[in-house]
């Protein structure tokens, strides 16, 4: 059995998945930031 | 144990997927994020900062 990672993914697969994970996470943070700006514009909590 | 190379982030971030298999753990991760979001909204509304506060 060749050298296998703990998760079973190869370096290539891990890098490939991480690229998509970063895109999705960036979109999530962007949307959350936008939502917070709307709340601040409508009704600041301080 | 001390001779294990220290990761350099964010360039080594991808290596998490060599330990955590997303085929198993992606949905639990996303559902945990959802649970945190629901909890935060719950508290914000509970302390009276909801609509029209």
Backbone of each chain as nested JSON, in Angstrom:
{
  "chains": [
    {"id": "A", "residues": [
      {"number": 1, "name": "UNK", "atoms": {"N": [0.877, -1.194, 0.0], "CA": [0.0, 0.0, 0.0], "C": [0.908, 1.236, 0.0]}},
      {"number": 2, "name": "UNK", "atoms": {"N": [0.66, 2.141, -0.978], "CA": [1.482, 3.353, -1.065], "C": [1.188, 4.227, 0.161]}},
      {"number": 3, "name": "UNK", "atoms": {"N": [2.006, 5.286, 0.35], "CA": [1.839, 6.229, 1.461], "C": [0.456, 6.875, 1.334]}},
      {"number": 4, "name": "UNK", "atoms": {"N": [-0.468, 6.609, 2.312], "CA": [-1.815, 7.179, 2.183], "C": [-2.043, 8.165, 3.324]}},
      {"number": 5, "name": "UNK", "atoms": {"N": [-2.815, 9.224, 3.024], "CA": [-3.102, 10.222, 4.06], "C": [-4.135, 9.648, 5.026]}},
      {"number": 6, "name": "UNK", "atoms": {"N": [-4.273, 10.362, 6.159], "CA": [-5.23, 9.897, 7.172], "C": [-6.647, 9.893, 6.605]}},
      {"number": 7, "name": "UNK", "atoms": {"N": [-6.934, 10.903, 5.756], "CA": [-8.303, 10.994, 5.235], "C": [-8.488, 10.119, 4.003]}},
      {"number": 8, "name": "UNK", "atoms": {"N": [-7.38, 9.688, 3.422], "CA": [-7.476, 8.878, 2.204], "C": [-7.414, 9.712, 0.942]}},
      {"number": 9, "name": "UNK", "atoms": {"N": [-7.442, 11.048, 1.112], "CA": [-7.36, 11.907, -0.081], "C": [-5.899, 12.046, -0.504]}},
      {"number": 10, "name": "UNK", "atoms": {"N": [-5.695, 12.201, -1.799], "CA": [-4.34, 12.489, -2.287], "C": [-4.104, 13.997, -2.15]}},
      {"number": 11, "name": "UNK", "atoms": {"N": [-2.859, 14.439, -2.246], "CA": [-2.539, 15.879, -2.184], "C": [-3.333, 16.641, -3.244]}},
      {"number": 12, "name": "UNK", "atoms": {"N": [-3.401, 16.06, -4.425], "CA": [-4.099, 16.693, -5.55], "C": [-5.58, 16.882, -5.215]}},
      {"number": 13, "name": "UNK", "atoms": {"N": [-6.22, 15.831, -4.665], "CA": [-7.645, 15.901, -4.329], "C": [-7.873, 16.928, -3.227]}},
      {"number": 14, "name": "UNK", "atoms": {"N": [-6.972, 16.937, -2.219], "CA": [-7.116, 17.862, -1.09], "C": [-7.015, 19.302, -1.592]}},
      {"number": 15, "name": "UNK", "atoms": {"N": [-6.045, 19.571, -2.453], "CA": [-5.874, 20.926, -2.995], "C": [-7.079, 21.304, -3.833]}},
      {"number": 16, "name": "UNK", "atoms": {"N": [-7.568, 20.364, -4.629], "CA": [-8.701, 20.639, -5.507], "C": [-9.957, 20.961, -4.684]}},
      {"number": 17, "name": "UNK", "atoms": {"N": [-10.192, 20.151, -3.617], "CA": [-11.37, 20.396, -2.777], "C": [-11.231, 21.733, -2.058]}},
      {"number": 18, "name": "UNK", "atoms": {"N": [-10.01, 22.034, -1.591], "CA": [-9.797, 23.268, -0.83], "C": [-10.06, 24.497, -1.683]}},
      {"number": 19, "name": "UNK", "atoms": {"N": [-9.77, 24.429, -2.961], "CA": [-10.043, 25.573, -3.842], "C": [-11.549, 25.871, -3.832]}},
      {"number": 20, "name": "UNK", "atoms": {"N": [-12.374, 24.817, -3.969], "CA": [-13.826, 25.012, -3.976], "C": [-14.293, 25.468, -2.595]}},
      {"number": 21, "name": "UNK", "atoms": {"N": [-13.701, 24.899, -1.543], "CA": [-14.094, 25.25, -0.18], "C": [-13.836, 26.742, 0.051]}},
      {"number": 22, "name": "UNK", "atoms": {"N": [-12.73, 27.251, -0.458], "CA": [-12.405, 28.676, -0.278], "C": [-13.409, 29.545, -1.016]}},
      {"number": 23, "name": "UNK", "atoms": {"N": [-13.802, 29.133, -2.206], "CA": [-14.774, 29.918, -2.991], "C": [-16.098, 29.995, -2.236]}},
      {"number": 24, "name": "UNK", "atoms": {"N": [-16.589, 28.853, -1.799], "CA": [-17.885, 28.81, -1.109], "C": [-17.833, 29.584, 0.2]}},
      {"number": 25, "name": "UNK", "atoms": {"N": [-16.729, 29.435, 0.939], "CA": [-16.603, 30.134, 2.218], "C": [-16.521, 31.642, 2.007]}},
      {"number": 26, "name": "UNK", "atoms": {"N": [-15.832, 32.073, 0.956], "CA": [-15.723, 33.508, 0.658], "C": [-17.092, 34.077, 0.334]}},
      {"number": 27, "name": "UNK", "atoms": {"N": [-17.894, 33.293, -0.435], "CA": [-19.252, 33.752, -0.767], "C": [-20.082, 33.876, 0.499]}},
      {"number": 28, "name": "UNK", "atoms": {"N": [-19.94, 32.881, 1.409], "CA": [-20.687, 32.9, 2.673], "C": [-20.325, 34.15, 3.48]}},
      {"number": 29, "name": "UNK", "atoms": {"N": [-19.045, 34.439, 3.599], "CA": [-18.613, 35.616, 4.381], "C": [-19.092, 36.893, 3.712]}},
      {"number": 30, "name": "UNK", "atoms": {"N": [-19.035, 36.933, 2.382], "CA": [-19.503, 38.118, 1.661], "C": [-20.972, 38.377, 1.912]}},
      {"number": 31, "name": "UNK", "atoms": {"N": [-21.775, 37.321, 1.817], "CA": [-23.22, 37.476, 2.029], "C": [-23.506, 37.895, 3.467]}},
      {"number": 32, "name": "UNK", "atoms": {"N": [-22.772, 37.292, 4.416], "CA": [-22.995, 37.63, 5.831], "C": [-22.626, 39.096, 6.075]}},
      {"number": 33, "name": "UNK", "atoms": {"N": [-21.529, 39.545, 5.446], "CA": [-21.114, 40.942, 5.626], "C": [-22.181, 41.867, 5.062]}},
      {"number": 34, "name": "UNK", "atoms": {"N": [-22.718, 41.49, 3.893], "CA": [-23.77, 42.304, 3.266], "C": [-24.988, 42.391, 4.185]}},
      {"number": 35, "name": "UNK", "atoms": {"N": [-25.373, 41.245, 4.748], "CA": [-26.542, 41.206, 5.636], "C": [-26.303, 42.112, 6.844]}},
      {"number": 36, "name": "UNK", "atoms": {"N": [-25.093, 42.048, 7.379], "CA": [-24.788, 42.901, 8.537], "C": [-24.859, 44.378, 8.158]}},
      {"number": 37, "name": "UNK", "atoms": {"N": [-24.397, 44.718, 6.945], "CA": [-24.453, 46.125, 6.507], "C": [-25.901, 46.577, 6.401]}},
      {"number": 38, "name": "UNK", "atoms": {"N": [-26.798, 45.684, 5.894], "CA": [-28.211, 46.038, 5.818], "C": [-28.759, 46.301, 7.212]}},
      {"number": 39, "name": "UNK", "atoms": {"N": [-28.412, 45.445, 8.18], "CA": [-28.927, 45.625, 9.541], "C": [-28.382, 46.932, 10.116]}},
      {"number": 40, "name": "UNK", "atoms": {"N": [-27.11, 47.203, 9.87], "CA": [-26.506, 48.446, 10.392], "C": [-27.211, 49.653, 9.774]}},
      {"number": 41, "name": "UNK", "atoms": {"N": [-27.509, 49.55, 8.467], "CA": [-28.179, 50.672, 7.79], "C": [-29.593, 50.859, 8.353]}},
      {"number": 42, "name": "UNK", "atoms": {"N": [-30.28, 49.732, 8.604], "CA": [-31.682, 49.834, 9.027], "C": [-31.796, 50.057, 10.527]}},
      {"number": 43, "name": "UNK", "atoms": {"N": [-30.906, 49.423, 11.313], "CA": [-31.194, 49.391, 12.738], "C": [-29.914, 49.065, 13.528]}},
      {"number": 44, "name": "UNK", "atoms": {"N": [-28.971, 50.013, 13.62], "CA": [-27.704, 49.686, 14.291], "C": [-27.922, 49.232, 15.711]}},
      {"number": 45, "name": "UNK", "atoms": {"N": [-27.114, 48.252, 16.151], "CA": [-27.376, 47.668, 17.456], "C": [-26.548, 48.319, 18.562]}},
      {"number": 46, "name": "UNK", "atoms": {"N": [-25.919, 49.504, 18.234], "CA": [-25.177, 50.194, 19.301], "C": [-25.736, 51.577, 19.476]}}
    ]},
    {"id": "B", "residues": [
      {"number": 1, "name": "UNK", "atoms": {"N": [8.259, 13.751, 18.67], "CA": [7.103, 14.49, 18.214], "C": [7.519, 15.918, 17.836]}},
      {"number": 2, "name": "UNK", "atoms": {"N": [8.656, 16.371, 18.473], "CA": [8.938, 17.79, 18.245], "C": [9.54, 18.006, 16.856]}},
      {"number": 3, "name": "UNK", "atoms": {"N": [9.947, 16.883, 16.135], "CA": [10.575, 17.124, 14.834], "C": [9.53, 17.237, 13.72]}},
      {"number": 4, "name": "UNK", "atoms": {"N": [8.213, 17.24, 14.104], "CA": [7.172, 17.376, 13.076], "C": [7.186, 18.824, 12.58]}},
      {"number": 5, "name": "UNK", "atoms": {"N": [7.209, 19.001, 11.219], "CA": [7.296, 20.349, 10.658], "C": [6.048, 21.148, 11.03]}},
      {"number": 6, "name": "UNK", "atoms": {"N": [6.258, 22.397, 11.434], "CA": [5.111, 23.24, 11.78], "C": [4.467, 23.726, 10.487]}},
      {"number": 7, "name": "UNK", "atoms": {"N": [3.133, 23.749, 10.386], "CA": [2.48, 24.219, 9.152], "C": [2.697, 25.709, 8.988]}},
      {"number": 8, "name": "UNK", "atoms": {"N": [2.691, 26.116, 7.755], "CA": [2.749, 27.564, 7.465], "C": [1.41, 27.893, 6.813]}},
      {"number": 9, "name": "UNK", "atoms": {"N": [0.591, 28.718, 7.522], "CA": [-0.754, 29.026, 7.005], "C": [-0.776, 30.442, 6.476]}},
      {"number": 10, "name": "UNK", "atoms": {"N": [-1.636, 30.767, 5.512], "CA": [-2.681, 29.92, 4.906], "C": [-2.214, 28.999, 3.811]}},
      {"number": 11, "name": "UNK", "atoms": {"N": [-0.916, 29.023, 3.434], "CA": [-0.545, 28.209, 2.271], "C": [-0.673, 26.717, 2.534]}},
      {"number": 12, "name": "UNK", "atoms": {"N": [-0.594, 26.299, 3.803], "CA": [-0.743, 24.873, 4.09], "C": [-2.16, 24.511, 4.519]}},
      {"number": 13, "name": "UNK", "atoms": {"N": [-3.087, 25.454, 4.46], "CA": [-4.465, 25.177, 4.905], "C": [-5.048, 23.922, 4.252]}},
      {"number": 14, "name": "UNK", "atoms": {"N": [-4.767, 23.708, 2.967], "CA": [-5.37, 22.609, 2.222], "C": [-5.065, 21.252, 2.859]}},
      {"number": 15, "name": "UNK", "atoms": {"N": [-3.979, 21.206, 3.649], "CA": [-3.575, 19.908, 4.197], "C": [-4.583, 19.378, 5.22]}},
      {"number": 16, "name": "UNK", "atoms": {"N": [-5.485, 20.233, 5.688], "CA": [-6.519, 19.758, 6.629], "C": [-7.296, 18.601, 5.984]}},
      {"number": 17, "name": "UNK", "atoms": {"N": [-7.435, 18.658, 4.649], "CA": [-8.222, 17.631, 3.953], "C": [-7.429, 16.337, 3.776]}},
      {"number": 18, "name": "UNK", "atoms": {"N": [-6.178, 16.329, 4.203], "CA": [-5.415, 15.081, 4.237], "C": [-5.681, 14.366, 5.551]}},
      {"number": 19, "name": "UNK", "atoms": {"N": [-6.344, 15.097, 6.487], "CA": [-6.67, 14.511, 7.794], "C": [-8.182, 14.313, 7.891]}},
      {"number": 20, "name": "UNK", "atoms": {"N": [-8.951, 15.365, 7.458], "CA": [-10.415, 15.329, 7.558], "C": [-10.978, 15.05, 6.172]}},
      {"number": 21, "name": "UNK", "atoms": {"N": [-11.688, 13.947, 6.02], "CA": [-12.221, 13.594, 4.706], "C": [-13.54, 14.325, 4.469]}},
      {"number": 22, "name": "UNK", "atoms": {"N": [-13.564, 15.26, 3.479], "CA": [-14.801, 16.017, 3.265], "C": [-15.984, 15.162, 2.843]}},
      {"number": 23, "name": "UNK", "atoms": {"N": [-15.727, 13.995, 2.243], "CA": [-16.845, 13.127, 1.857], "C": [-17.606, 12.69, 3.103]}},
      {"number": 24, "name": "UNK", "atoms": {"N": [-16.904, 12.627, 4.231], "CA": [-17.539, 12.259, 5.5], "C": [-17.971, 13.483, 6.284]}},
      {"number": 25, "name": "UNK", "atoms": {"N": [-17.105, 14.523, 6.278], "CA": [-17.274, 15.615, 7.245], "C": [-17.796, 16.923, 6.678]}},
      {"number": 26, "name": "UNK", "atoms": {"N": [-17.96, 17.086, 5.365], "CA": [-18.421, 18.377, 4.848], "C": [-19.816, 18.712, 5.371]}},
      {"number": 27, "name": "UNK", "atoms": {"N": [-20.74, 17.8, 5.288], "CA": [-22.107, 18.089, 5.761], "C": [-22.143, 18.332, 7.268]}},
      {"number": 28, "name": "UNK", "atoms": {"N": [-21.482, 17.526, 8.104], "CA": [-21.45, 17.868, 9.535], "C": [-20.863, 19.267, 9.775]}},
      {"number": 29, "name": "UNK", "atoms": {"N": [-19.841, 19.649, 9.007], "CA": [-19.256, 20.984, 9.174], "C": [-20.305, 22.043, 8.823]}},
      {"number": 30, "name": "UNK", "atoms": {"N": [-20.962, 21.877, 7.666], "CA": [-21.959, 22.878, 7.235], "C": [-23.132, 22.921, 8.21]}},
      {"number": 31, "name": "UNK", "atoms": {"N": [-23.568, 21.762, 8.713], "CA": [-24.693, 21.745, 9.662], "C": [-24.298, 22.399, 10.989]}},
      {"number": 32, "name": "UNK", "atoms": {"N": [-23.024, 22.285, 11.361], "CA": [-22.553, 22.951, 12.585], "C": [-22.577, 24.467, 12.396]}},
      {"number": 33, "name": "UNK", "atoms": {"N": [-22.152, 24.917, 11.211], "CA": [-22.2, 26.363, 10.919], "C": [-23.646, 26.836, 10.979]}},
      {"number": 34, "name": "UNK", "atoms": {"N": [-24.56, 26.04, 10.435], "CA": [-25.984, 26.396, 10.477], "C": [-26.464, 26.477, 11.922]}},
      {"number": 35, "name": "UNK", "atoms": {"N": [-26.06, 25.516, 12.756], "CA": [-26.485, 25.502, 14.161], "C": [-25.977, 26.75, 14.874]}},
      {"number": 36, "name": "UNK", "atoms": {"N": [-24.739, 27.141, 14.598], "CA": [-24.18, 28.351, 15.228], "C": [-24.97, 29.574, 14.768]}},
      {"number": 37, "name": "UNK", "atoms": {"N": [-25.286, 29.63, 13.475], "CA": [-26.027, 30.786, 12.943], "C": [-27.399, 30.867, 13.596]}},
      {"number": 38, "name": "UNK", "atoms": {"N": [-28.078, 29.719, 13.752], "CA": [-29.398, 29.714, 14.386], "C": [-29.268, 30.16, 15.836]}},
      {"number": 39, "name": "UNK", "atoms": {"N": [-28.236, 29.68, 16.519], "CA": [-28.049, 30.042, 17.93], "C": [-27.814, 31.554, 18.062]}},
      {"number": 40, "name": "UNK", "atoms": {"N": [-26.996, 32.098, 17.185], "CA": [-26.703, 33.542, 17.264], "C": [-27.981, 34.343, 17.004]}},
      {"number": 41, "name": "UNK", "atoms": {"N": [-28.755, 33.933, 15.977], "CA": [-29.999, 34.652, 15.694], "C": [-30.955, 34.542, 16.871]}},
      {"number": 42, "name": "UNK", "atoms": {"N": [-31.002, 33.353, 17.476], "CA": [-31.884, 33.123, 18.621], "C": [-31.54, 34.121, 19.745]}},
      {"number": 43, "name": "UNK", "atoms": {"N": [-30.263, 34.239, 20.067], "CA": [-29.838, 35.145, 21.154], "C": [-30.144, 36.587, 20.777]}},
      {"number": 44, "name": "UNK", "atoms": {"N": [-29.842, 36.969, 19.555], "CA": [-30.06, 38.361, 19.127], "C": [-31.537, 38.717, 19.25]}},
      {"number": 45, "name": "UNK", "atoms": {"N": [-32.388, 37.798, 18.835], "CA": [-33.833, 38.073, 18.958], "C": [-34.254, 38.009, 20.427]}},
      {"number": 46, "name": "UNK", "atoms": {"N": [-33.636, 37.113, 21.194], "CA": [-34.037, 36.958, 22.602], "C": [-33.687, 38.207, 23.407]}},
      {"number": 47, "name": "UNK", "atoms": {"N": [-32.575, 38.857, 23.046], "CA": [-32.21, 40.04, 23.829], "C": [-32.936, 41.283, 23.303]}},
      {"number": 48, "name": "UNK", "atoms": {"N": [-33.872, 41.058, 22.354], "CA": [-34.701, 42.176, 21.932], "C": [-34.142, 42.991, 20.791]}},
      {"number": 49, "name": "UNK", "atoms": {"N": [-33.13, 42.454, 20.078], "CA": [-32.566, 43.202, 18.951], "C": [-33.164, 42.738, 17.638]}},
      {"number": 50, "name": "UNK", "atoms": {"N": [-34.359, 42.108, 17.696], "CA": [-34.99, 41.594, 16.473], "C": [-35.544, 42.718, 15.638]}},
      {"number": 51, "name": "UNK", "atoms": {"N": [-36.522, 42.385, 14.727], "CA": [-37.112, 43.363, 13.829], "C": [-37.632, 44.531, 14.637]}},
      {"number": 52, "name": "UNK", "atoms": {"N": [-37.462, 45.718, 14.106], "CA": [-38.099, 46.883, 14.719], "C": [-37.697, 47.095, 16.157]}},
      {"number": 53, "name": "UNK", "atoms": {"N": [-36.421, 46.698, 16.504], "CA": [-36.014, 46.89, 17.921], "C": [-35.866, 48.368, 18.209]}}
    ]}
  ]
}
